[in-house]
Amino acid sequence: MTCPVCSAQMKYCFSAQVLCKYSADFEVCEACGYLRVHEPHWLEEAYSSAIANSDTGLVKRNISLACKLAGVLYWVLKERGVRVYLDAAGGYGLFTLPMRDFGFDFYWSDKYCQNIMAPGFEYEIISGPCRAVTALEVFEHLTDPKRYVEDLLSFSGTEYLLFTTELYKMKPPEPGQWPYYSLKTGQHVSFFQKKTLEMLASNMGLKFFSTNGIHLLSKSEVNKTLMHVVTRRSVSVLVPLLTMRRLGSKTVSDHQSILAAL
């Protein structure tokens, strides 16, 4: 099979059981390190619930990432309250809502999940091109990451794609050594090294940078040192206080606009 990231040949790596009943063959590209499940035929069953019940860190993770990315948007991308943002594959809206609370004009989009927390703030193309798009814990669910990035950039009109996914180093971990395979849920089918994402960016004419668990694909250079600083935990926990003061939280205005629409 051909690697969708760099077009090199992929080879069999190992087999593992998913959903406690299906045998999954994993294959790896030795050129770029892209690791994936070969033909995951169980995905419809795996997504009978869009978000796995075992994802107990969902709320904590979204709050932490909201603090980090608020700093990236405010300082690195120089947001001053006039741009539109999109959280792609936004799940229940647990990231969109706090970002709006922090003062950012964020919208939600997800083909497979109900927008529970941020109803009324679904993204439409008429909202205008996005300054930046976030895709949090999405890449490990993709069967063709390159096409996904191409489609998302085209759909949103953005220059910046900020995303998270856990990376592996050196050779692929054995199934019992890396919980990120999430074998019992069957939803994780793609896995990356840093060089995988670097090659993906290069093949698409994009820039790539990764720091403190945040990955960035962009059409232009950014201040990498500044991005590293503002995504540190010690800095990011203070960011919402600053952005709400400078940008003005949307909590009250969103409340009023929703009531007015009733």
C-alpha positions in Angstrom: 0.0 0.0 0.0 1.1 3.6 -0.7 1.6 6.0 2.2 -1.0 8.9 1.9 1.5 11.3 3.5 4.6 10.8 1.4 3.6 8.2 -1.3 6.3 5.7 -0.3 5.4 2.0 0.2 4.1 0.9 3.6 4.8 -2.5 5.1 3.1 -4.8 7.6 4.1 -4.0 11.2 2.0 -6.1 13.6 -1.5 -7.2 14.4 -3.7 -6.4 17.4 -7.2 -7.0 18.5 -9.6 -4.1 18.4 -13.1 -3.8 20.0 -12.2 -7.0 21.8 -13.1 -9.0 18.7 -11.6 -7.9 15.4 -8.0 -8.5 14.2 -6.4 -5.3 13.0 -3.2 -5.2 10.8 -1.0 -2.2 11.4 1.3 -0.9 8.7 4.1 1.6 8.8 5.9 3.9 6.3 9.6 3.6 7.0 10.2 6.8 5.0 8.1 9.2 7.1 7.0 7.1 10.1 3.3 7.2 9.4 1.6 4.3 11.2 -2.0 3.2 10.5 -4.5 0.5 10.7 -5.0 -1.3 7.3 -8.6 -1.1 6.2 -10.4 -0.5 9.5 -13.8 -2.0 8.6 -15.3 -1.6 12.1 -15.5 2.2 12.2 -19.2 2.4 11.9 -19.5 0.2 14.9 -16.8 2.1 16.8 -18.6 5.4 16.2 -22.0 4.2 17.4 -21.1 6.8 20.1 -19.1 9.7 18.6 -17.0 10.2 21.7 -15.9 7.0 23.6 -17.2 6.7 27.1 -13.7 5.8 28.2 -12.5 9.4 27.4 -12.7 10.5 31.0 -10.2 13.3 30.4 -12.4 15.1 27.9 -13.3 18.1 30.0 -9.9 18.6 31.6 -8.2 18.4 28.3 -10.4 20.9 26.6 -10.0 23.5 29.3 -6.2 23.0 29.3 -6.0 23.4 25.6 -8.3 26.4 25.6 -5.9 28.2 27.9 -2.9 27.3 25.7 -4.4 28.1 22.4 -5.9 31.4 23.7 -2.3 32.5 24.2 -1.3 31.3 20.7 -4.2 33.2 19.1 -3.7 36.4 21.2 0.1 36.8 21.2 1.4 34.7 18.3 -1.4 35.3 15.7 -2.1 38.7 17.2 -5.9 38.4 17.7 -7.5 41.7 18.7 -11.2 40.7 18.7 -12.1 40.9 15.0 -11.3 37.5 13.6 -13.4 34.3 13.1 -12.2 30.9 14.3 -13.4 27.4 13.8 -13.1 24.3 16.0 -13.3 21.4 13.4 -14.6 18.1 14.6 -15.6 20.0 17.7 -17.4 17.2 19.5 -19.9 18.4 22.2 -18.6 22.0 21.9 -16.5 21.8 25.0 -13.7 23.8 23.4 -15.8 26.3 21.4 -17.7 27.5 24.5 -14.7 28.4 26.7 -12.9 30.1 23.8 -16.0 32.3 23.4 -16.0 32.9 27.1 -12.3 34.0 26.8 -13.3 36.5 24.1 -12.6 34.8 20.8 -15.2 34.6 18.0 -15.1 30.8 17.8 -17.5 28.5 15.9 -18.1 24.8 15.9 -18.3 22.1 13.2 -18.7 18.3 13.4 -20.3 15.9 11.0 -20.7 13.1 13.5 -21.4 14.7 16.9 -24.2 16.8 18.5 -23.2 20.3 19.5 -24.4 20.3 23.1 -22.4 23.0 24.8 -22.3 25.7 22.1 -25.6 25.6 20.1 -26.2 28.6 17.9 -22.5 29.0 17.1 -22.2 26.5 14.2 -19.8 27.5 11.5 -21.1 28.4 8.1 -19.0 29.5 5.1 -21.0 32.8 5.2 -19.3 33.5 8.5 -16.2 34.3 6.4 -12.7 32.9 6.2 -11.2 31.8 9.5 -8.0 33.3 11.0 -7.2 29.9 12.4 -8.7 26.4 12.7 -8.3 24.0 15.6 -8.6 20.2 15.2 -8.1 18.7 18.7 -7.5 15.0 19.0 -8.7 14.5 15.4 -5.7 13.3 13.4 -5.5 9.9 15.1 -9.1 9.2 13.8 -8.2 10.0 10.1 -7.7 7.4 7.3 -6.2 10.0 5.0 -4.6 12.9 6.9 -3.3 14.7 3.8 -6.7 14.9 2.2 -8.3 16.0 5.5 -5.9 18.9 5.8 -6.4 19.9 2.2 -10.2 19.9 2.5 -10.1 21.7 5.8 -7.9 24.5 4.6 -10.0 24.9 1.5 -13.3 24.9 3.4 -12.2 27.4 6.1 -9.9 29.6 4.1 -7.5 29.7 6.9 -3.7 30.1 7.0 -3.2 28.3 10.3 -4.2 24.8 11.5 -3.6 24.2 15.2 -4.0 20.6 16.3 -3.1 17.9 18.9 -2.3 14.3 18.6 0.1 12.2 20.6 3.4 11.4 18.7 5.5 8.3 19.0 9.3 8.2 18.7 11.7 5.7 17.0 9.9 2.5 16.1 6.2 1.9 16.6 5.4 0.9 20.2 4.1 -2.6 20.8 0.3 -2.7 21.2 0.5 -3.4 25.0 3.0 -0.5 25.6 1.0 2.5 24.2 -2.5 3.2 25.5 -2.9 5.8 22.7 -3.7 2.9 20.3 -7.1 2.8 22.1 -7.7 -0.7 20.9 -10.8 -1.3 22.9 -12.6 1.6 21.3 -11.5 1.0 17.7 -11.5 4.7 16.9 -7.8 5.5 16.6 -6.4 4.4 13.3 -3.6 6.8 12.4 -0.4 7.6 14.4 2.5 10.0 13.7 6.1 10.8 14.4 7.3 14.4 14.3 9.0 13.7 11.0 5.6 12.4 9.6 4.1 15.8 10.2 7.2 17.6 8.9 7.0 15.7 5.7 3.2 16.2 5.4 3.8 20.0 5.7 6.7 19.9 3.2 4.7 18.0 0.6 1.8 20.5 0.9 4.0 23.6 0.9 3.3 24.4 4.5 5.3 25.2 7.6 5.3 22.9 10.6 6.1 23.6 14.3 5.4 21.6 17.4 5.8 22.6 21.1 4.2 21.6 24.4 1.8 19.3 22.8 0.5 21.8 20.3 1.2 21.2 16.6 0.9 23.9 13.9 0.6 23.7 10.1 0.7 27.1 8.5 1.1 28.9 5.2 3.5 31.4 6.8 6.2 31.5 9.5 5.3 32.3 13.1 7.3 33.4 16.1 8.2 29.9 17.4 9.9 31.1 20.6 6.8 33.1 21.6 4.6 30.1 20.8 6.7 27.9 23.0 6.5 30.4 25.9 2.7 31.0 25.8 1.9 27.3 25.7 3.8 26.5 28.9 1.4 25.5 31.7 2.8 28.3 34.0 1.9 30.9 31.5 -1.3 29.5 29.9 -3.2 29.3 33.2 -3.1 33.1 33.4 -4.0 33.8 29.7 -7.8 33.7 30.0 -7.7 36.5 32.6 -5.8 38.7 30.1 -7.8 37.9 27.0 -11.2 38.4 28.8 -9.9 41.8 30.0 -8.5 42.8 26.6 -11.1 41.3 24.3 -14.1 41.1 26.5 -15.8 37.8 27.3 -18.7 36.8 25.0 -20.5 35.0 27.8 -23.1 37.7 28.4 -23.5 38.9 24.8 -23.9 35.2 23.6 -26.6 34.8 26.3 -28.4 37.8 25.0 -28.2 36.9 21.4 -29.5 33.4 22.0 -32.5 34.8 24.0 -33.2 37.3 21.3 -33.4 34.4 18.7 -36.0 32.5 20.7 
